[in-house]
C-alpha cells in the first residue's frame, strides 16, 4: 500500500516513514480486506495533511502487542481528530471531509473486528492523529 500511494503522498510533499520489522509473527486474514484497511488509513492521513503548514509525515509501524497480537499504526502530522467529536469518527456517515462518505473508518473497524482484532484512533503529538489496529498472530501452525 505504501508503494501504491507514494505518488499521492509525494504530490502533497508528504514523507512516508516505515518501521516494519521482518521478524514479526504472521497473521491470518483476508489480504485484500486488510490492504483496504491500511489504504484507508493512509489516504485519511494524506487528506489530513494536504493543507497543513510545516512537517508533513506519515509513519507506518508494526510491532508485537499483548496477547499474541500484532499492532500496525499509521500516524500523521495532519489536522488531528475532530475536537469534541472524536468519539464519533467510527460512526457510519460521520465525516470531516467535504466529499467524504463517512464509511471508511466504519468499514475498516468492521474488517479488523471480523479478523479478531481492534481498531482505534488517538491524537498524535505534537499534532496529527494516530490510528492503530491489532490482529491475532498465527501461533504454532494454528490458524
C-alpha positions, 0 to 999 in steps of 0.5 A: 500500500505504501508503494501504491500511494507514494505518488499521492503522498509525494504530490502533497510533499508528504514523507512516508516513514516505515518501521516494519520489522521482518521478524514479526509473527504472521497473521491470518486474514483476508489480504485484500480486506486488510490492504483496504484497511491500511489504504484507508488509513493512509489516504485519511492521513494524506487528506489530513495533511494536504493543507497543513503548514510545516512537517508533513509525515506519515509513519507506518509501524508494526510491532508485537502487542499483548496477547499474541497480537500484532499492532500496525499504526499509521500516524500523521502530522495532519489536522488531528481528530475532530475536537469534541467529536472524536468519539464519533469518527467510527460512526457510519456517515460521520465525516470531516471531509467535504466529499467524504462518505463517512464509511471508511473508518466504519468499514475498516473497524468492521474488517479488523473486528471480523479478523479478531482484532481492534481498531482505534484512533488517538491524537498524535503529538505534537499534532496529527492523529494516530490510528492503530489496529491489532490482529491475532498472530498465527501461533504454532501452525494454528490458524 
